[in-house]
Amino acid sequence: NEKHEQPNWVAHIITPEVLDGNLNRTNDFRPDHKIPTGSATKDDYWFSGYDRGHIAPSADFRWSADAISESYFYSNMSPQLAELNRERWAEVEGFGRSFVMDEKEQLIVVASGVLHDSLKQIGENGVSVPKQYYKIFLDVEGADQKGIGFILQNRSCNYPLISYAVSIDSIEQLTGIDFFPKLAPALAEKVEG
């Protein structure tokens, strides 16, 4: 999203390959030169008081050096307070990987900040600072198809992770985005409601 200098949403799949992956973070943060209008840069975040929070976390790709590295483009970053990024956001990221490890099946993930016009901005490029972040997990592989969402405030979130669980429908209403428009109506009602 050019206006906010971050993604409207990021979708990826956590695959069972994550079970065997043992690669580490690369921390090679860099602008995304495939964005014709330019992306955020290091200077936007430097000394801003915000972490460069991954929307799609590098640990979800620890089976591929290329995929881990590509998760460090600024087009996959959003300004998160350390109290969120290093605590509950990290926990919700781990929730998805734990599901894949336990169930041995892939999981669809969609996430981003909730973007709107009145957000504070940082840096020369005007990177918006979301007040809320969402993460959606969708399991359509297993016999018991299901979905869950989480909404976290961009601050310290002191309650147990389950306290932030919401329906996918509620995130769609909040963001105005229909994340899974091609799901059959009966399946959408089952997993999104």
Disulfide bonds with the S-S distance in Angstrom:
none
